[in-house]
Amino acid sequence: MSIKKHIDYIEIPSTDIAQTKAFFARLLGWEFVDYGPDYCSFNDGRLNGGFYLADATMSRASGSALIVFYATDLEAARDRVGEAGGKIIEDIFSFPGGRRFHFAEPNGSEFAIWSDK
């Protein structure tokens, strides 16, 4: 069996799928395919994934993986998070290789956006 050497699909918990879809549609322009009331899929142009209905959310504090997006204009991306209904949980900071910030989508799952600019 031949195994590709990249992540093929990612599934993310959501306590309210409709709200999560609305947030990512506004923030990133994603479109979704619904598979019943408890699941939807997306494609960001490179990666396929989905949101599934769950009681829990993901965060670094709970030991979850951190999904990190890239933006050329970090300040504009931070502003868009707030405009889309998200919450900044760690403002822009520097790290070796660039800068990033962490945010929670409206249901509380944590994500980050980074830039090398």
Rosetta constraint file for C-alpha pairs under 8 A:
AtomPair CA 7 CA 47 HARMONIC 7.79 0.50
AtomPair CA 8 CA 47 HARMONIC 6.55 0.50
AtomPair CA 8 CA 48 HARMONIC 6.70 0.50
AtomPair CA 9 CA 47 HARMONIC 6.50 0.50
AtomPair CA 9 CA 48 HARMONIC 5.06 0.50
AtomPair CA 9 CA 49 HARMONIC 4.88 0.50
AtomPair CA 9 CA 50 HARMONIC 7.89 0.50
AtomPair CA 10 CA 48 HARMONIC 6.80 0.50
AtomPair CA 10 CA 49 HARMONIC 4.53 0.50
AtomPair CA 10 CA 50 HARMONIC 6.47 0.50
AtomPair CA 11 CA 49 HARMONIC 5.49 0.50
AtomPair CA 11 CA 50 HARMONIC 4.82 0.50
AtomPair CA 11 CA 51 HARMONIC 5.69 0.50
AtomPair CA 11 CA 52 HARMONIC 6.94 0.50
AtomPair CA 12 CA 49 HARMONIC 7.75 0.50
AtomPair CA 12 CA 50 HARMONIC 6.21 0.50
AtomPair CA 12 CA 51 HARMONIC 4.79 0.50
AtomPair CA 12 CA 52 HARMONIC 6.25 0.50
AtomPair CA 12 CA 58 HARMONIC 7.89 0.50
AtomPair CA 13 CA 51 HARMONIC 5.63 0.50
AtomPair CA 13 CA 52 HARMONIC 5.12 0.50
AtomPair CA 13 CA 53 HARMONIC 6.00 0.50
AtomPair CA 13 CA 54 HARMONIC 5.47 0.50
AtomPair CA 13 CA 56 HARMONIC 6.81 0.50
AtomPair CA 13 CA 57 HARMONIC 5.76 0.50
AtomPair CA 13 CA 58 HARMONIC 7.01 0.50
AtomPair CA 13 CA 109 HARMONIC 7.81 0.50
AtomPair CA 14 CA 20 HARMONIC 6.78 0.50
AtomPair CA 14 CA 51 HARMONIC 6.13 0.50
AtomPair CA 14 CA 52 HARMONIC 5.86 0.50
AtomPair CA 14 CA 53 HARMONIC 5.11 0.50
AtomPair CA 14 CA 54 HARMONIC 5.51 0.50
AtomPair CA 14 CA 55 HARMONIC 7.49 0.50
AtomPair CA 14 CA 56 HARMONIC 7.28 0.50
AtomPair CA 14 CA 57 HARMONIC 6.25 0.50
AtomPair CA 14 CA 107 HARMONIC 6.67 0.50
AtomPair CA 14 CA 109 HARMONIC 7.53 0.50
AtomPair CA 15 CA 53 HARMONIC 5.63 0.50
AtomPair CA 15 CA 54 HARMONIC 5.23 0.50
AtomPair CA 15 CA 55 HARMONIC 5.57 0.50
AtomPair CA 15 CA 56 HARMONIC 6.75 0.50
AtomPair CA 15 CA 57 HARMONIC 7.06 0.50
AtomPair CA 15 CA 107 HARMONIC 6.09 0.50
AtomPair CA 16 CA 20 HARMONIC 6.27 0.50
AtomPair CA 16 CA 53 HARMONIC 6.72 0.50
AtomPair CA 16 CA 107 HARMONIC 6.72 0.50
AtomPair CA 17 CA 21 HARMONIC 6.00 0.50
AtomPair CA 17 CA 38 HARMONIC 7.25 0.50
AtomPair CA 17 CA 39 HARMONIC 7.41 0.50
AtomPair CA 17 CA 40 HARMONIC 7.72 0.50
AtomPair CA 17 CA 51 HARMONIC 6.81 0.50
AtomPair CA 17 CA 52 HARMONIC 7.16 0.50
AtomPair CA 17 CA 53 HARMONIC 6.36 0.50
AtomPair CA 18 CA 22 HARMONIC 6.21 0.50
AtomPair CA 19 CA 23 HARMONIC 6.20 0.50
AtomPair CA 19 CA 106 HARMONIC 7.05 0.50
AtomPair CA 19 CA 107 HARMONIC 7.61 0.50
AtomPair CA 20 CA 24 HARMONIC 6.32 0.50
AtomPair CA 20 CA 105 HARMONIC 7.01 0.50
AtomPair CA 20 CA 106 HARMONIC 6.83 0.50
AtomPair CA 20 CA 107 HARMONIC 7.03 0.50
AtomPair CA 21 CA 25 HARMONIC 5.91 0.50
AtomPair CA 21 CA 32 HARMONIC 7.31 0.50
AtomPair CA 22 CA 26 HARMONIC 6.16 0.50
AtomPair CA 23 CA 27 HARMONIC 6.02 0.50
AtomPair CA 23 CA 84 HARMONIC 5.57 0.50
AtomPair CA 23 CA 85 HARMONIC 6.54 0.50
AtomPair CA 23 CA 86 HARMONIC 7.47 0.50
AtomPair CA 23 CA 105 HARMONIC 7.00 0.50
AtomPair CA 23 CA 106 HARMONIC 7.31 0.50
AtomPair CA 24 CA 28 HARMONIC 5.42 0.50
AtomPair CA 24 CA 29 HARMONIC 6.61 0.50
AtomPair CA 24 CA 30 HARMONIC 6.05 0.50
AtomPair CA 24 CA 84 HARMONIC 7.88 0.50
AtomPair CA 25 CA 29 HARMONIC 4.36 0.50
AtomPair CA 25 CA 30 HARMONIC 4.55 0.50
AtomPair CA 25 CA 31 HARMONIC 6.27 0.50
AtomPair CA 26 CA 30 HARMONIC 7.70 0.50
AtomPair CA 26 CA 84 HARMONIC 5.75 0.50
AtomPair CA 27 CA 80 HARMONIC 6.19 0.50
AtomPair CA 27 CA 81 HARMONIC 6.33 0.50
AtomPair CA 27 CA 84 HARMONIC 5.71 0.50
AtomPair CA 30 CA 42 HARMONIC 6.79 0.50
AtomPair CA 30 CA 43 HARMONIC 7.19 0.50
AtomPair CA 30 CA 44 HARMONIC 6.41 0.50
AtomPair CA 31 CA 42 HARMONIC 6.17 0.50
AtomPair CA 31 CA 43 HARMONIC 7.46 0.50
AtomPair CA 32 CA 40 HARMONIC 6.21 0.50
AtomPair CA 32 CA 41 HARMONIC 5.47 0.50
AtomPair CA 32 CA 42 HARMONIC 4.86 0.50
AtomPair CA 32 CA 43 HARMONIC 7.73 0.50
AtomPair CA 33 CA 40 HARMONIC 5.38 0.50
AtomPair CA 33 CA 41 HARMONIC 5.21 0.50
AtomPair CA 33 CA 42 HARMONIC 6.61 0.50
AtomPair CA 34 CA 39 HARMONIC 6.22 0.50
AtomPair CA 34 CA 40 HARMONIC 4.26 0.50
AtomPair CA 34 CA 41 HARMONIC 6.55 0.50
AtomPair CA 35 CA 39 HARMONIC 5.32 0.50
AtomPair CA 35 CA 40 HARMONIC 5.48 0.50
AtomPair CA 35 CA 41 HARMONIC 7.74 0.50
AtomPair CA 36 CA 40 HARMONIC 7.57 0.50
AtomPair CA 38 CA 52 HARMONIC 5.69 0.50
AtomPair CA 38 CA 53 HARMONIC 4.92 0.50
AtomPair CA 39 CA 50 HARMONIC 6.94 0.50
AtomPair CA 39 CA 51 HARMONIC 5.69 0.50
AtomPair CA 39 CA 52 HARMONIC 4.54 0.50
AtomPair CA 39 CA 53 HARMONIC 6.34 0.50
AtomPair CA 40 CA 50 HARMONIC 5.40 0.50
AtomPair CA 40 CA 51 HARMONIC 5.47 0.50
AtomPair CA 40 CA 52 HARMONIC 6.78 0.50
AtomPair CA 41 CA 48 HARMONIC 7.32 0.50
AtomPair CA 41 CA 49 HARMONIC 5.55 0.50
AtomPair CA 41 CA 50 HARMONIC 3.89 0.50
AtomPair CA 41 CA 51 HARMONIC 6.36 0.50
AtomPair CA 42 CA 48 HARMONIC 5.77 0.50
AtomPair CA 42 CA 49 HARMONIC 5.35 0.50
AtomPair CA 42 CA 50 HARMONIC 5.68 0.50
AtomPair CA 43 CA 47 HARMONIC 5.64 0.50
AtomPair CA 43 CA 48 HARMONIC 4.37 0.50
AtomPair CA 43 CA 49 HARMONIC 6.33 0.50
AtomPair CA 44 CA 48 HARMONIC 6.62 0.50
AtomPair CA 57 CA 107 HARMONIC 7.31 0.50
AtomPair CA 57 CA 108 HARMONIC 6.11 0.50
AtomPair CA 57 CA 109 HARMONIC 4.86 0.50
AtomPair CA 57 CA 110 HARMONIC 7.97 0.50
AtomPair CA 58 CA 62 HARMONIC 6.88 0.50
AtomPair CA 58 CA 63 HARMONIC 7.93 0.50
AtomPair CA 58 CA 64 HARMONIC 5.43 0.50
AtomPair CA 58 CA 65 HARMONIC 7.60 0.50
AtomPair CA 58 CA 108 HARMONIC 7.52 0.50
AtomPair CA 58 CA 109 HARMONIC 4.68 0.50
AtomPair CA 58 CA 110 HARMONIC 5.99 0.50
AtomPair CA 59 CA 63 HARMONIC 6.55 0.50
AtomPair CA 59 CA 64 HARMONIC 5.30 0.50
AtomPair CA 59 CA 65 HARMONIC 7.38 0.50
AtomPair CA 59 CA 66 HARMONIC 7.10 0.50
AtomPair CA 59 CA 109 HARMONIC 5.87 0.50
AtomPair CA 59 CA 110 HARMONIC 4.94 0.50
AtomPair CA 59 CA 111 HARMONIC 7.87 0.50
AtomPair CA 60 CA 64 HARMONIC 5.20 0.50
AtomPair CA 60 CA 65 HARMONIC 6.66 0.50
AtomPair CA 60 CA 66 HARMONIC 6.53 0.50
AtomPair CA 60 CA 110 HARMONIC 7.32 0.50
AtomPair CA 66 CA 110 HARMONIC 7.01 0.50
AtomPair CA 66 CA 111 HARMONIC 5.90 0.50
AtomPair CA 66 CA 112 HARMONIC 7.16 0.50
AtomPair CA 67 CA 110 HARMONIC 7.89 0.50
AtomPair CA 67 CA 111 HARMONIC 5.29 0.50
AtomPair CA 67 CA 112 HARMONIC 6.41 0.50
AtomPair CA 68 CA 111 HARMONIC 5.94 0.50
AtomPair CA 68 CA 112 HARMONIC 4.59 0.50
AtomPair CA 68 CA 113 HARMONIC 5.34 0.50
AtomPair CA 68 CA 114 HARMONIC 6.92 0.50
AtomPair CA 69 CA 111 HARMONIC 7.84 0.50
AtomPair CA 69 CA 112 HARMONIC 6.18 0.50
AtomPair CA 69 CA 113 HARMONIC 4.56 0.50
AtomPair CA 69 CA 114 HARMONIC 6.32 0.50
AtomPair CA 70 CA 113 HARMONIC 5.44 0.50
AtomPair CA 70 CA 114 HARMONIC 5.06 0.50
AtomPair CA 70 CA 115 HARMONIC 5.80 0.50
AtomPair CA 71 CA 77 HARMONIC 6.70 0.50
AtomPair CA 71 CA 113 HARMONIC 6.63 0.50
AtomPair CA 71 CA 114 HARMONIC 6.20 0.50
AtomPair CA 71 CA 115 HARMONIC 5.48 0.50
AtomPair CA 72 CA 115 HARMONIC 5.75 0.50
AtomPair CA 72 CA 116 HARMONIC 7.48 0.50
AtomPair CA 72 CA 117 HARMONIC 6.30 0.50
AtomPair CA 73 CA 77 HARMONIC 6.29 0.50
AtomPair CA 73 CA 115 HARMONIC 7.22 0.50
AtomPair CA 73 CA 117 HARMONIC 7.43 0.50
AtomPair CA 74 CA 78 HARMONIC 6.17 0.50
AtomPair CA 74 CA 99 HARMONIC 7.99 0.50
AtomPair CA 74 CA 100 HARMONIC 7.30 0.50
AtomPair CA 74 CA 113 HARMONIC 7.38 0.50
AtomPair CA 74 CA 114 HARMONIC 6.79 0.50
AtomPair CA 74 CA 115 HARMONIC 6.13 0.50
AtomPair CA 75 CA 79 HARMONIC 6.31 0.50
AtomPair CA 76 CA 80 HARMONIC 6.20 0.50
AtomPair CA 77 CA 81 HARMONIC 6.34 0.50
AtomPair CA 77 CA 113 HARMONIC 7.62 0.50
AtomPair CA 78 CA 82 HARMONIC 6.83 0.50
AtomPair CA 78 CA 88 HARMONIC 7.55 0.50
AtomPair CA 78 CA 101 HARMONIC 7.58 0.50
AtomPair CA 79 CA 83 HARMONIC 6.32 0.50
AtomPair CA 80 CA 84 HARMONIC 5.97 0.50
AtomPair CA 81 CA 85 HARMONIC 6.46 0.50
AtomPair CA 81 CA 86 HARMONIC 5.11 0.50
AtomPair CA 81 CA 87 HARMONIC 6.94 0.50
AtomPair CA 81 CA 88 HARMONIC 7.53 0.50
AtomPair CA 81 CA 103 HARMONIC 7.54 0.50
AtomPair CA 82 CA 86 HARMONIC 4.99 0.50
AtomPair CA 82 CA 87 HARMONIC 5.96 0.50
AtomPair CA 82 CA 88 HARMONIC 7.28 0.50
AtomPair CA 85 CA 105 HARMONIC 7.16 0.50
AtomPair CA 85 CA 106 HARMONIC 6.12 0.50
AtomPair CA 86 CA 103 HARMONIC 6.69 0.50
AtomPair CA 86 CA 104 HARMONIC 5.66 0.50
AtomPair CA 86 CA 105 HARMONIC 4.57 0.50
AtomPair CA 86 CA 106 HARMONIC 5.24 0.50
AtomPair CA 87 CA 103 HARMONIC 5.46 0.50
AtomPair CA 87 CA 104 HARMONIC 5.23 0.50
AtomPair CA 87 CA 105 HARMONIC 6.59 0.50
AtomPair CA 87 CA 106 HARMONIC 7.26 0.50
AtomPair CA 88 CA 101 HARMONIC 7.53 0.50
AtomPair CA 88 CA 102 HARMONIC 6.13 0.50
AtomPair CA 88 CA 103 HARMONIC 4.31 0.50
AtomPair CA 88 CA 104 HARMONIC 6.48 0.50
AtomPair CA 89 CA 101 HARMONIC 7.87 0.50
AtomPair CA 89 CA 102 HARMONIC 5.58 0.50
AtomPair CA 89 CA 103 HARMONIC 4.99 0.50
AtomPair CA 89 CA 104 HARMONIC 6.62 0.50
AtomPair CA 90 CA 101 HARMONIC 5.54 0.50
AtomPair CA 90 CA 102 HARMONIC 4.89 0.50
AtomPair CA 90 CA 103 HARMONIC 6.69 0.50
AtomPair CA 91 CA 100 HARMONIC 7.78 0.50
AtomPair CA 91 CA 101 HARMONIC 4.98 0.50
AtomPair CA 91 CA 102 HARMONIC 6.59 0.50
AtomPair CA 92 CA 99 HARMONIC 6.46 0.50
AtomPair CA 92 CA 100 HARMONIC 5.18 0.50
AtomPair CA 92 CA 101 HARMONIC 4.38 0.50
AtomPair CA 92 CA 102 HARMONIC 7.76 0.50
AtomPair CA 93 CA 99 HARMONIC 5.41 0.50
AtomPair CA 93 CA 100 HARMONIC 5.65 0.50
AtomPair CA 93 CA 101 HARMONIC 6.38 0.50
AtomPair CA 94 CA 98 HARMONIC 5.91 0.50
AtomPair CA 94 CA 99 HARMONIC 4.22 0.50
AtomPair CA 94 CA 100 HARMONIC 6.61 0.50
AtomPair CA 95 CA 99 HARMONIC 5.71 0.50
AtomPair CA 95 CA 100 HARMONIC 7.71 0.50
AtomPair CA 97 CA 116 HARMONIC 6.24 0.50
AtomPair CA 98 CA 114 HARMONIC 7.01 0.50
AtomPair CA 98 CA 115 HARMONIC 5.67 0.50
AtomPair CA 98 CA 116 HARMONIC 4.27 0.50
AtomPair CA 98 CA 117 HARMONIC 6.81 0.50
AtomPair CA 99 CA 114 HARMONIC 5.59 0.50
AtomPair CA 99 CA 115 HARMONIC 5.55 0.50
AtomPair CA 99 CA 116 HARMONIC 6.45 0.50
AtomPair CA 99 CA 117 HARMONIC 7.87 0.50
AtomPair CA 100 CA 112 HARMONIC 6.76 0.50
AtomPair CA 100 CA 113 HARMONIC 5.47 0.50
AtomPair CA 100 CA 114 HARMONIC 3.96 0.50
AtomPair CA 100 CA 115 HARMONIC 6.26 0.50
AtomPair CA 101 CA 112 HARMONIC 5.54 0.50
AtomPair CA 101 CA 113 HARMONIC 5.69 0.50
AtomPair CA 101 CA 114 HARMONIC 6.61 0.50
AtomPair CA 102 CA 110 HARMONIC 6.83 0.50
AtomPair CA 102 CA 111 HARMONIC 5.71 0.50
AtomPair CA 102 CA 112 HARMONIC 4.18 0.50
AtomPair CA 102 CA 113 HARMONIC 6.59 0.50
AtomPair CA 103 CA 110 HARMONIC 5.62 0.50
AtomPair CA 103 CA 111 HARMONIC 5.45 0.50
AtomPair CA 103 CA 112 HARMONIC 5.94 0.50
AtomPair CA 104 CA 108 HARMONIC 4.98 0.50
AtomPair CA 104 CA 109 HARMONIC 5.19 0.50
AtomPair CA 104 CA 110 HARMONIC 4.42 0.50
AtomPair CA 104 CA 111 HARMONIC 6.16 0.50
AtomPair CA 105 CA 109 HARMONIC 5.70 0.50
AtomPair CA 105 CA 110 HARMONIC 6.72 0.50
AtomPair CA 105 CA 111 HARMONIC 7.68 0.50
